[in-house]
Amino acid sequence: MVVGALRPGWFPEAWRSDIQVGSLLVASPDEAGGAVSNGYVAAAVPRLMPGTAGPPLSGVEHVKGVFQPKGPLVPGSANMNVGLAFLGSWTATAFIAQLGSQAASKRPATTSAMDLRRGAYYVASTLRDGEAYCVQRTYAHRSRQHILATEFECHNSGDAALKVIVRQMDCTPEFPTVSLAAGGLCPLKVAGGMARTQVASGLPGFICSLTRMLAAETPSLPKAVVAECHTEVPDQGLVFSVPAGGQKTFTLLSARYSSMDSDHDGSSDLVGLAEEAVRLAGQLPVQGLFDEHVAAMDALNMPGIEVTGDLELARVVNASIFALTGAIREDSKWSSAPEGLVSTRYGGHALWDVETWQFPTWLAFWPRMARTCLRYRERLAAMAEANARLPLPYYPEGAQSPHEGLRFPWESAVAGIEQSPGESQDEDHVQGDISWAFQQYWYATGDRAWLQESGFAIIEGIARFYASRVVRWDDDSFHIEHTMGPDEYHSNVTDSAYGNAVAKAALLAAYEIAQDAGRQPNATFKHIADGLVIPYDSKADYHPEYQNYQKGTVIKQADVVLMSYPLEVPMSRSTQRNDLSIYSAAFDPGGVAMTWAIHAISARDIGDEDLAAGYFRHGWSDYAKPPLYSWHEGALGTDGSATQGAPNLVTGAGGLSVFQITVCCDLLVVLLLFAVLCDLNRVIRAC
C-alpha cells in the first residue's frame, strides 16, 4: 500500500487511515466547498467559516425531478426551457460562529474534507492544535432519502468548559461573501421570479416552508411544489457548553418532499410528510442517525473497485464511484444528468451521457440503478413517439415529418420534450445510444419478463424511427443525411460513421431480439441495416468521420473510435489502428474527458500497452481535479462558464469506468478495462 504525503495543516487524528487509502480527501485551504448527494437531494456545502480563504459555494440544494424555468419559451411553442430548481439550504449552511472565546472570523483557516466512503463533507475547527476542536459533518442520508443532516461533534481535552455557538446563514449583509441572498435563494422569502416560498406551520423546534414553482415545462404539467422543514436556530445562535475533558454532539436536520417524488403517496400535505420525516429522524440518537447512513453507504459500496499501489488513482476511482452513485437511486423514476444532481451546467437534463458513459458502471455493479435509467425512458415513450412526428431543424417551414417510431430528445427533463432546440436535434445517435443501453441490460440480466413487458417496445420503437429516417439512394444503399455525430464541431453532415454504426446496431437488435420478446422479426430492419453505409476509405484504410471528412480536421471528442468500443464494429486491426492514430491526432487538446478512456481501450485492443497506459493516465490526470477530484469536462480547467462544460462531470467519472459485457452460458463476465490498463495490484469485488 502506498501512503501518500498528507496535506499540511491540522486535522483530526481519526482521519489519518482513510486519508492514507484515498477514501477521505483533505481540501486545500482555499477550497470552496464540496457537494453531497444521495440521488434524491443534493447540497453544495460551503466551507462556511467567515474569514477563511476561498469563496464558498452558495449553499444550494437540488431535489430530483424539481425543475424551474431558466429562460424564455421554447421557440414556436408554449413550452418552457427548464433547469434543476435552486433551493436555498439552511442546514448545509450552518456553521460554528464561536469556538471558545474566538469568533469564526478571527480563527485561523480550518480544515475541510470529503469522506467518499461515508458520503459526508467535513469541516474541522480547532483551538490550540487539537486541545479543543469541533468537526461538522454534512450528509444526504442514503436510506432516508428526504433527510439532509449537519452534525457537530465537539471535543474538549482542556481543563475548562468550552463555549460553542452555532449559527445558520441568513439573508442579511452580515456575511456578504456567504450570503444566500444572491440569486434570490433565501428560504422563506420570494425567490427571484421563478418560485415563491412561504412559511408553513412546523413542529416545535422546526421551521417549515412550501416553495411553488411559477411555471412548468409544458402548460399541461402541474407546477412543482417542494416542502421543507429544518431545525430552527435562533438569531443569536445555538449556544452550548462542552465540559472539560468531555465532548458534545448534536444534529441539525432538514427534510424535503416534492410533488414530483416517486414515493409521493398522493397526499397534498407535503409539509406534513416533511414534518414526519424530521420527527422520525430526530428520534434517533445523533450517532445512530449517522451510523444508519454509513451502514447504507457500506452496503452501497460493497460492490465496486478497490485500487492499491497508486494512491492518486485510488482517489480518482473513489471520487468517481461516489459521483456515480450519488447521481441516481434505484427507487426513483428520474434519470441522471451529465453533472448528476450537484451542478446545473446542463440543467439537470438527461443526455446521451447517461446511457453511453454512466450506465455501464451501474449495470456492472448496481443493475437496479441501471434499471432506473431505462425506466425513465420507458415512462416518456409516448412523448418520444410524438417527437418523431415533429419536423427537424433542416426541414422547410411548414413541412411535415415523415418519421415514425420513437425519437427521444437530445436533452430531456420532465415531459420528454426537446430542451435543446436547434442543431443538437440532429444528433440522431442519441436514439441508438439509448437502444444500446436497453440491449446491454437484456444481455446482462436476461430479464425476459422486462423485455416482453417494456424493454423491447423501446428497442423496436427506435428501430422504427431509424427505418423512417434513412434515405435510399439510387444504388439501393441507405444513408442518414443532415445529421451530427458525437463530434459536435461538425453538424448537418451526411453519414456520420458512428451515428450510422449505432443506428445499424439498433436495427439489427430489433430484428435479432424480437423472438426473445415473443415478437415476429421485422425483415425490413435487417435489410436496412445491411445496406446502411458506414464511410470507409479503402486507400487510407480508415473510417472518415462523415462523408467528405478531411483528415486532420479538428474534432471535439471520441467519435469514430467509439465504433471499436463499445460497438465492436468488425474491422481489421490495421483499420482500427489507423482510426485511433488519425483521430487521436485530430482531437482538440481542450476537448472533453471521456475521449481518452476510449482511446486507451482501443490502443490496448490493438496490442499497444504503452500507448494505452499513457492515454489512460492522461484521461484522468488532466480532468479529475484535486483536491476533491471532481471531474471537469474540459482539459484546460474549464469549470462550467467556458465552452467545454460542466464543473462536476459525472459523465467523466463514467468514462473512467467503461467496461465490456459478454453473456455466455448465462454467466456475466465483466471486464473492467481501465483497471487492466494500469500496472497495479487490483482487487475487484463483484456484485
matplotlib code that plots the C-alpha trace (Angstrom):
import matplotlib.pyplot as plt

x = [0.0, 1.2, 0.9, 0.8, 2.1, -0.6, -1.6, -0.2, -2.3, -4.1, -6.8, -8.4, -6.2, -9.2, -9.0, -5.5, -6.2, -8.9, -6.6, -3.9, -6.1, -7.6, -11.2, -11.0, -9.8, -8.5, -9.2, -6.7, -7.0, -8.7, -11.1, -14.6, -16.5, -17.9, -21.2, -23.2, -25.9, -28.0, -29.6, -32.7, -31.4, -28.0, -26.4, -23.4, -21.8, -19.7, -16.7, -18.8, -16.1, -16.2, -12.8, -11.2, -9.8, -11.8, -15.3, -17.9, -20.4, -23.7, -25.5, -27.8, -29.9, -31.4, -34.2, -34.5, -37.3, -37.9, -37.2, -37.8, -37.9, -34.5, -35.3, -37.9, -40.4, -39.1, -39.4, -42.7, -44.3, -45.8, -43.2, -40.5, -36.8, -36.2, -33.3, -32.9, -34.5, -32.3, -33.4, -31.7, -30.3, -30.4, -29.0, -26.0, -25.1, -24.9, -21.5, -19.7, -19.8, -17.8, -15.4, -14.3, -13.6, -12.7, -15.3, -15.2, -13.8, -10.8, -9.8, -7.1, -8.2, -10.0, -9.6, -12.3, -12.5, -14.8, -15.4, -16.1, -16.8, -19.2, -20.7, -20.1, -18.4, -16.4, -15.3, -12.9, -12.1, -9.6, -8.1, -4.6, -3.7, -6.4, -6.8, -10.3, -12.0, -15.3, -16.0, -19.0, -20.3, -23.0, -24.5, -27.6, -28.9, -28.6, -31.5, -33.7, -33.6, -35.5, -33.1, -30.2, -28.2, -25.5, -23.9, -21.4, -19.1, -17.0, -14.2, -12.5, -9.4, -8.7, -9.3, -12.1, -15.5, -15.7, -18.4, -19.7, -22.1, -23.7, -25.5, -27.1, -26.7, -29.3, -30.2, -28.5, -25.3, -23.5, -21.7, -21.9, -19.5, -21.5, -25.0, -27.8, -29.3, -27.5, -29.9, -32.9, -32.1, -33.3, -35.7, -39.0, -38.9, -39.8, -37.2, -36.5, -39.1, -39.0, -40.6, -42.2, -41.6, -43.9, -43.7, -45.8, -46.6, -43.9, -43.2, -41.8, -38.1, -38.5, -39.4, -41.3, -41.8, -43.6, -42.0, -44.1, -42.5, -44.2, -44.2, -43.8, -42.1, -45.4, -48.8, -50.3, -47.9, -48.6, -46.2, -43.7, -44.2, -41.4, -41.9, -39.0, -38.7, -35.4, -34.2, -34.8, -31.7, -32.5, -31.0, -28.4, -27.4, -27.5, -25.3, -23.9, -21.0, -18.6, -17.3, -13.6, -12.4, -15.7, -17.5, -20.8, -22.7, -25.9, -27.7, -29.4, -31.9, -33.9, -36.3, -37.7, -40.7, -41.8, -44.9, -42.6, -41.4, -41.6, -42.7, -45.3, -48.4, -50.8, -51.3, -51.4, -49.8, -46.2, -45.3, -46.8, -44.6, -41.5, -42.5, -42.9, -39.5, -37.6, -39.6, -38.7, -35.0, -34.9, -35.9, -32.6, -29.5, -27.1, -24.6, -27.4, -28.6, -25.1, -24.4, -27.6, -26.4, -23.0, -24.4, -26.4, -23.3, -21.3, -24.0, -24.0, -20.2, -20.0, -19.6, -17.1, -13.4, -10.5, -7.1, -3.8, -0.4, -1.4, -2.9, -3.7, -5.6, -7.4, -8.6, -9.8, -11.7, -13.2, -14.4, -15.8, -17.8, -19.1, -20.2, -21.9, -23.8, -24.9, -26.4, -29.3, -31.3, -32.8, -36.2, -36.5, -38.5, -35.9, -32.7, -29.3, -27.6, -24.0, -23.4, -25.6, -27.6, -24.9, -24.5, -26.7, -24.4, -26.7, -29.8, -30.0, -31.2, -30.7, -28.4, -26.5, -24.0, -26.3, -26.8, -23.3, -21.0, -22.7, -25.0, -22.2, -20.9, -24.3, -25.1, -22.0, -22.3, -25.7, -28.1, -31.2, -29.8, -29.3, -32.9, -34.0, -32.3, -34.2, -37.5, -37.2, -37.1, -39.9, -42.1, -41.6, -42.1, -45.4, -43.7, -40.9, -43.5, -44.9, -41.4, -40.8, -43.7, -42.2, -40.1, -36.3, -34.4, -33.4, -37.0, -38.6, -41.0, -44.4, -43.0, -44.4, -42.1, -42.2, -40.7, -42.3, -41.3, -39.6, -37.4, -36.1, -34.9, -31.2, -31.9, -34.8, -36.2, -39.7, -42.1, -39.7, -39.8, -36.7, -34.8, -32.1, -33.8, -31.6, -28.9, -28.5, -31.7, -29.6, -27.7, -29.6, -27.1, -28.8, -31.5, -29.0, -27.2, -30.5, -31.2, -27.7, -28.3, -31.5, -29.7, -26.9, -29.4, -31.1, -27.8, -26.6, -29.7, -31.6, -34.8, -37.3, -40.3, -39.0, -38.1, -41.5, -43.3, -41.5, -37.9, -38.4, -41.0, -38.2, -35.8, -38.3, -39.6, -36.1, -35.6, -38.8, -37.5, -34.3, -36.1, -38.1, -35.0, -32.7, -32.7, -32.4, -30.0, -30.2, -27.8, -30.2, -27.8, -29.2, -27.8, -28.6, -28.5, -28.5, -27.1, -24.4, -22.3, -20.7, -18.2, -20.3, -17.9, -19.5, -23.2, -25.5, -23.3, -24.1, -23.4, -21.8, -19.7, -20.5, -24.1, -24.7, -22.9, -25.1, -28.2, -27.2, -26.8, -30.3, -31.9, -30.2, -31.1, -34.7, -34.6, -32.5, -34.1, -37.7, -38.1, -36.9, -39.6, -42.2, -42.5, -42.1, -38.7, -39.1, -37.0, -37.1, -34.9, -32.3, -32.5, -31.9, -29.1, -27.3, -27.5, -26.7, -23.4, -20.6, -18.0, -14.7, -11.6, -10.1, -7.0, -6.1, -7.7, -9.7, -13.2, -13.8, -16.0, -18.6, -18.9, -16.2, -14.3, -10.8, -8.0, -6.6, -9.8, -10.1, -12.8, -14.3, -14.3, -14.3, -16.5, -15.3, -13.2, -16.4, -17.1, -14.4, -15.6, -18.3, -19.9, -17.3, -17.9, -16.0, -12.8, -9.2, -6.6, -4.9, -8.1, -8.6, -5.0, -5.4, -8.7, -7.0, -3.9, -5.9, -8.4, -6.2, -4.0, -7.2, -8.6, -9.0, -6.4, -9.1, -11.7, -13.8, -12.8, -14.2, -12.2, -9.0, -10.7, -12.0, -8.6, -7.0, -9.3, -8.7, -4.9, -4.9, -7.1, -4.5, -1.8, -0.1, 0.1, 2.4, 0.2, -2.9, -1.3, -0.4, -3.9, -5.5, -3.5, -3.9, -7.6, -8.0, -4.9, -6.0, -9.7, -10.2, -9.1, -7.6, -8.0, -11.6, -11.1, -14.3, -14.3, -14.2, -15.4, -12.6, -8.9, -8.0, -9.6, -13.0, -15.5, -18.9, -18.5, -16.5, -17.5, -16.4, -18.7, -19.5, -17.5, -18.6, -18.9, -20.3, -20.1, -16.3, -16.5, -18.4, -15.8, -13.2, -15.2, -16.1, -16.2, -17.3, -20.1, -20.3, -23.0, -22.0, -23.7, -25.7, -22.5, -22.0, -18.4, -17.4, -14.0, -13.1, -10.7, -9.5, -8.1, -6.3, -4.7, -2.6, 0.3, -1.4, -2.3, -6.0, -8.9, -12.2, -15.2, -18.1, -21.8]
y = [0.0, 3.4, 6.0, 9.4, 12.6, 14.1, 17.7, 20.2, 21.6, 20.2, 17.5, 15.1, 12.0, 9.8, 10.9, 9.6, 6.0, 7.0, 9.7, 7.1, 4.8, 7.7, 7.5, 10.8, 13.8, 16.8, 20.0, 22.7, 25.9, 27.8, 25.0, 26.5, 23.5, 20.1, 18.5, 15.7, 13.8, 10.6, 10.7, 12.4, 15.6, 17.2, 20.2, 22.3, 22.8, 25.9, 25.8, 28.1, 29.8, 33.6, 35.0, 31.9, 31.9, 30.9, 31.8, 29.3, 27.6, 29.2, 26.7, 25.5, 22.3, 20.4, 17.9, 15.2, 15.9, 19.5, 22.0, 25.7, 27.9, 29.1, 31.2, 32.1, 29.8, 27.2, 28.9, 28.0, 26.5, 27.2, 25.0, 26.3, 25.8, 24.4, 23.5, 22.0, 24.3, 26.2, 25.8, 27.7, 25.5, 26.3, 23.1, 22.9, 26.5, 26.1, 27.0, 27.4, 31.1, 30.9, 28.3, 29.2, 32.9, 33.1, 34.2, 32.4, 35.4, 35.6, 31.9, 30.5, 28.7, 25.4, 22.0, 20.6, 17.1, 14.9, 11.4, 9.3, 6.1, 7.5, 10.1, 13.2, 16.5, 17.6, 21.0, 20.8, 23.7, 23.6, 25.6, 25.1, 22.3, 19.9, 20.5, 21.6, 21.1, 20.6, 18.6, 19.5, 16.8, 17.3, 14.4, 13.5, 10.4, 7.4, 5.3, 8.2, 9.9, 13.0, 13.9, 16.2, 16.4, 18.6, 17.3, 18.9, 16.8, 18.9, 17.6, 19.4, 18.0, 21.2, 22.0, 24.5, 24.3, 25.3, 27.6, 26.8, 28.9, 27.5, 29.8, 29.5, 31.8, 34.4, 36.9, 39.9, 41.6, 40.4, 37.7, 39.1, 36.6, 33.6, 35.1, 33.2, 36.4, 36.2, 34.8, 35.1, 31.9, 33.0, 30.4, 31.8, 34.7, 35.4, 33.6, 35.7, 35.3, 31.6, 30.4, 31.6, 30.4, 30.9, 30.0, 27.0, 25.6, 23.5, 21.1, 22.7, 23.4, 23.3, 25.9, 24.6, 26.2, 25.5, 26.5, 26.7, 26.9, 29.6, 27.6, 24.1, 22.7, 22.4, 24.0, 20.6, 19.7, 20.7, 23.2, 21.5, 22.1, 21.5, 21.3, 21.7, 21.5, 22.3, 22.7, 26.2, 28.1, 31.4, 34.6, 34.6, 31.0, 27.8, 28.1, 25.1, 24.1, 21.3, 20.2, 19.9, 16.5, 15.8, 16.0, 17.2, 16.1, 17.4, 17.5, 20.0, 18.3, 19.1, 17.2, 17.9, 16.3, 17.3, 16.8, 15.1, 12.4, 8.7, 7.8, 10.6, 9.0, 11.4, 13.4, 17.2, 17.6, 17.7, 19.8, 17.0, 14.5, 16.6, 17.1, 13.4, 12.7, 15.1, 13.9, 10.2, 11.1, 13.2, 10.3, 8.5, 9.4, 11.6, 8.8, 6.4, 8.5, 8.8, 5.1, 4.2, 6.4, 4.8, 1.3, 2.2, 3.6, 0.5, -1.7, 0.6, 0.3, -3.4, -4.0, -1.7, -1.3, -1.2, 0.1, -0.4, 0.6, 4.0, 6.5, 9.1, 6.7, 5.4, 8.9, 9.3, 6.0, 6.6, 10.1, 8.7, 5.9, 8.5, 10.7, 7.9, 6.5, 10.0, 10.7, 8.2, 5.9, 2.5, 3.6, 6.7, 7.5, 10.0, 9.5, 11.2, 14.1, 14.9, 16.6, 14.3, 16.3, 18.7, 21.1, 22.7, 23.3, 21.1, 22.0, 18.5, 17.2, 13.6, 13.4, 10.6, 10.9, 8.8, 5.8, 5.8, 6.8, 6.4, 3.4, 0.8, 1.1, 1.0, -2.1, -3.9, -3.1, -1.6, -3.0, -1.6, 1.8, 0.9, -0.1, 3.3, 4.9, 2.7, 3.2, 6.9, 6.4, 3.9, 6.4, 9.0, 6.7, 8.4, 11.8, 10.2, 9.0, 12.5, 13.9, 11.7, 13.4, 16.9, 18.4, 18.5, 21.8, 21.4, 20.8, 23.7, 25.7, 24.0, 20.7, 17.5, 14.9, 11.5, 9.9, 7.3, 5.2, 6.8, 9.9, 10.9, 14.4, 15.3, 17.0, 15.7, 16.9, 16.2, 15.9, 14.4, 17.4, 18.8, 21.1, 21.9, 23.3, 23.8, 21.8, 19.5, 17.8, 16.5, 14.2, 11.1, 8.9, 9.5, 7.1, 4.4, 5.1, 4.6, 1.4, 0.2, 0.6, -1.4, -4.1, -4.3, -4.6, -7.5, -9.3, -8.7, -9.7, -12.0, -10.4, -11.8, -10.5, -7.0, -7.4, -8.5, -6.1, -2.8, -3.2, -4.5, -1.8, 0.8, -1.2, -1.7, 1.9, 3.3, 0.9, 2.1, 5.7, 4.8, 2.9, 6.1, 8.3, 6.7, 7.8, 5.3, 6.4, 5.3, 2.4, 1.0, 1.9, 3.6, 6.8, 9.3, 12.9, 16.2, 14.6, 15.1, 12.6, 12.9, 15.4, 18.5, 20.6, 19.4, 19.4, 18.8, 16.1, 13.0, 9.5, 10.1, 6.9, 6.4, 7.6, 5.1, 2.3, 2.7, 3.0, -0.3, -1.9, -0.6, -2.0, -5.4, -5.6, -5.1, -7.9, -10.3, -9.9, -10.0, -13.7, -13.4, -10.8, -13.1, -11.0, -11.7, -10.4, -7.5, -8.3, -4.7, -3.7, -6.2, -5.2, -1.5, -2.4, -4.4, -1.6, 1.3, 2.8, 3.4, 5.6, 3.8, 5.0, 1.8, 3.6, 5.1, 2.2, 4.2, 5.4, 9.0, 10.6, 11.5, 11.9, 14.2, 14.5, 15.7, 14.0, 16.4, 18.3, 19.0, 17.1, 17.7, 14.2, 10.4, 9.7, 7.2, 5.4, 4.5, 2.1, -0.2, 0.2, -0.1, -1.0, -3.6, -3.0, -5.6, -4.2, -5.2, -4.4, -2.1, -0.1, 0.2, 1.3, 3.9, 5.2, 5.6, 7.3, 9.7, 10.8, 11.0, 13.4, 15.4, 15.6, 19.1, 19.4, 21.2, 18.6, 16.5, 14.0, 10.6, 10.5, 9.3, 6.2, 5.1, 5.7, 3.7, 0.7, 0.8, 1.1, -1.9, -3.8, -3.5, -4.6, -1.2, -1.4, 1.6, 3.8, 2.6, 3.3, 6.8, 7.5, 6.1, 8.2, 11.3, 10.7, 11.3, 13.2, 16.3, 16.1, 14.8, 17.9, 17.7, 18.1, 16.6, 15.0, 16.2, 15.7, 18.7, 18.3, 20.2, 19.6, 23.3, 23.7, 24.8, 25.0, 25.4, 29.0, 28.2, 26.4, 22.9, 22.4, 21.0, 21.5, 18.2, 16.0, 12.6, 11.6, 11.8, 9.5, 7.1, 7.3, 6.2, 3.1, 1.9, -1.9, -4.7, -7.1, -10.5, -13.0, -16.6, -19.7, -17.4, -16.1, -12.4, -11.6, -8.0, -6.8, -3.5, -2.4, 0.7, -1.5, -3.7, -0.7, 0.1, -1.9, -2.3, -4.9, -4.9, -6.2, -6.2, -7.1, -8.4, -7.7]
z = [0.0, -0.9, 1.9, 0.2, 1.7, 3.9, 3.2, 5.6, 8.4, 11.4, 11.0, 13.5, 14.0, 13.2, 9.6, 9.0, 8.0, 5.5, 4.0, 3.5, 1.4, -0.6, 0.7, 2.6, 0.6, 2.5, 0.8, 0.2, 2.3, -0.5, -1.5, -2.0, -0.6, -1.5, -2.5, -1.0, -2.7, -2.2, -5.6, -4.3, -2.6, -3.2, -1.5, -2.3, 1.1, 1.7, 3.9, 6.0, 8.0, 7.6, 7.4, 5.8, 2.3, -0.8, -1.9, -0.8, -3.0, -2.4, -0.1, -2.8, -2.7, -5.6, -5.5, -8.1, -10.6, -9.5, -12.3, -12.6, -15.7, -16.8, -19.8, -22.4, -24.1, -26.5, -29.9, -31.6, -28.6, -25.2, -23.6, -21.2, -21.0, -17.5, -15.3, -11.8, -9.3, -6.9, -3.4, -0.6, 2.1, 5.8, 7.0, 4.7, 5.6, 9.4, 10.8, 14.1, 14.8, 18.0, 19.5, 23.0, 23.1, 19.4, 16.8, 13.4, 11.6, 13.9, 13.9, 11.6, 8.5, 9.2, 7.5, 5.3, 3.7, 1.6, 3.1, 0.0, 1.8, 4.3, 1.9, 4.1, 3.9, 7.0, 8.3, 11.3, 13.5, 16.4, 19.2, 20.4, 17.9, 18.9, 22.6, 21.7, 18.3, 16.6, 13.4, 11.4, 9.0, 6.4, 4.6, 2.5, 4.3, 1.9, 3.3, 4.5, 1.1, 2.2, 5.0, 4.9, 8.2, 9.6, 12.8, 15.2, 17.3, 19.7, 21.9, 24.8, 26.4, 28.3, 31.9, 31.4, 29.8, 26.1, 24.8, 21.2, 19.2, 16.0, 13.6, 10.2, 7.3, 6.9, 4.2, 5.7, 4.6, 7.8, 5.8, 2.3, 0.8, 2.0, 1.9, 0.3, -1.0, -4.3, -6.9, -4.7, -2.8, 0.6, 2.1, 3.4, 1.0, -2.6, -4.7, -7.9, -10.5, -10.8, -7.5, -4.3, -0.8, 2.1, 5.8, 6.8, 10.2, 11.8, 14.7, 17.8, 17.2, 13.4, 10.7, 7.6, 4.2, 1.0, -2.4, -5.5, -9.0, -11.0, -14.2, -15.5, -18.6, -20.5, -19.9, -19.2, -16.4, -12.8, -11.3, -8.9, -5.2, -2.6, 1.2, 3.6, 7.4, 9.2, 12.7, 14.0, 15.0, 16.9, 15.7, 18.4, 17.5, 19.4, 22.5, 24.3, 26.6, 26.2, 29.6, 30.4, 29.4, 27.6, 24.3, 22.9, 19.8, 18.2, 14.9, 12.6, 10.4, 7.3, 5.1, 1.7, -0.1, -3.5, -5.6, -8.2, -5.8, -6.8, -3.3, -3.0, -1.8, -3.4, -0.3, -0.8, 2.7, 1.6, 4.7, 6.9, 5.2, 5.7, 9.4, 9.9, 8.2, 10.5, 13.6, 12.9, 12.1, 15.3, 17.5, 16.7, 18.8, 16.9, 16.2, 15.5, 12.6, 11.1, 11.7, 9.9, 6.9, 7.0, 7.0, 3.9, 2.3, 3.2, 1.6, -1.5, -1.7, -1.2, -5.0, -6.7, -7.4, -4.9, -6.0, -4.2, -5.4, -6.7, -4.2, -6.7, -8.9, -5.8, -5.0, -8.6, -8.6, -5.2, -6.2, -9.4, -7.8, -5.2, -8.1, -10.0, -7.0, -5.9, -9.3, -9.2, -7.0, -7.7, -6.2, -8.4, -11.6, -12.7, -14.7, -14.3, -16.0, -17.2, -13.8, -11.7, -9.1, -7.9, -10.8, -13.4, -16.3, -18.5, -16.5, -14.9, -18.2, -19.4, -22.5, -24.2, -21.4, -19.2, -21.4, -23.0, -20.2, -16.8, -17.5, -17.9, -14.4, -12.9, -14.9, -13.8, -10.0, -9.4, -12.0, -10.2, -10.8, -14.4, -14.5, -13.1, -16.1, -18.5, -16.6, -17.2, -21.0, -20.9, -19.0, -21.7, -24.7, -25.6, -25.9, -27.9, -30.4, -30.6, -31.1, -34.1, -35.9, -35.4, -38.2, -37.7, -37.9, -41.6, -42.7, -44.8, -42.8, -42.7, -43.8, -42.2, -40.7, -42.4, -39.3, -37.0, -34.1, -31.1, -31.2, -27.7, -27.3, -27.1, -23.7, -21.6, -18.4, -17.0, -20.0, -22.6, -24.9, -26.5, -24.1, -26.6, -29.7, -32.8, -34.4, -31.4, -32.6, -35.5, -33.1, -34.1, -32.4, -29.1, -30.2, -30.9, -27.6, -25.7, -27.7, -26.9, -23.2, -23.4, -25.4, -22.8, -20.0, -21.7, -22.4, -18.9, -16.9, -19.2, -17.7, -20.2, -18.3, -18.5, -22.2, -23.1, -20.9, -21.7, -22.9, -26.4, -27.1, -26.8, -28.9, -31.7, -31.5, -32.0, -34.9, -36.5, -36.2, -38.0, -40.7, -41.4, -41.0, -43.6, -47.2, -50.0, -52.8, -56.4, -55.9, -53.2, -50.4, -47.3, -45.8, -43.0, -44.1, -42.1, -39.0, -36.4, -34.6, -31.1, -32.7, -32.2, -34.1, -37.3, -37.9, -40.9, -42.3, -44.3, -42.9, -39.5, -39.2, -35.5, -36.0, -38.8, -36.9, -33.8, -36.0, -37.6, -34.2, -33.2, -36.3, -36.0, -32.3, -33.0, -35.6, -33.6, -30.2, -31.5, -30.9, -27.3, -26.8, -28.3, -31.5, -35.2, -36.5, -38.9, -42.0, -43.1, -40.1, -41.2, -44.9, -44.0, -41.5, -44.1, -46.6, -44.3, -45.4, -42.9, -44.6, -45.3, -47.2, -48.6, -49.9, -46.5, -44.6, -42.1, -41.4, -42.3, -39.6, -42.2, -46.0, -47.3, -43.9, -44.4, -42.4, -39.8, -39.2, -35.5, -33.6, -30.2, -28.7, -29.4, -32.3, -34.9, -32.2, -30.4, -33.2, -31.9, -28.4, -27.2, -30.5, -31.6, -35.3, -37.2, -38.8, -39.4, -36.8, -39.3, -39.8, -36.0, -35.6, -38.3, -36.9, -33.5, -34.9, -37.1, -34.6, -31.6, -33.6, -34.6, -31.0, -29.6, -26.7, -24.7, -25.6, -23.3, -20.7, -21.9, -25.2, -23.6, -22.0, -25.3, -26.9, -24.1, -24.7, -28.5, -28.0, -25.7, -28.1, -30.9, -28.5, -27.8, -24.0, -23.6, -25.6, -23.8, -20.4, -21.5, -22.8, -19.6, -17.2, -19.3, -19.3, -15.6, -14.5, -16.6, -15.9, -12.3, -10.4, -6.9, -4.0, -4.2, -7.6, -9.1, -12.9, -15.3, -18.8, -20.4, -20.0, -19.7, -16.3, -17.7, -14.9, -16.5, -17.5, -20.6, -23.8, -22.6, -19.9, -16.5, -13.3, -11.8, -14.7, -13.6, -17.3, -16.9, -13.9, -16.0, -18.8, -16.4, -15.6, -19.1, -19.5, -21.8, -21.0, -22.6, -21.8, -22.3, -20.9, -18.5, -16.9, -16.7, -17.5, -16.5, -17.8, -16.1, -18.8, -17.0, -14.2, -16.7, -18.3, -15.2, -13.7, -10.4, -7.8, -8.0, -6.0, -7.9, -5.8, -7.8, -7.1]

ax = plt.figure().add_subplot(projection="3d")
ax.plot(x, y, z, "-o")
ax.set_aspect("equal")
plt.show()
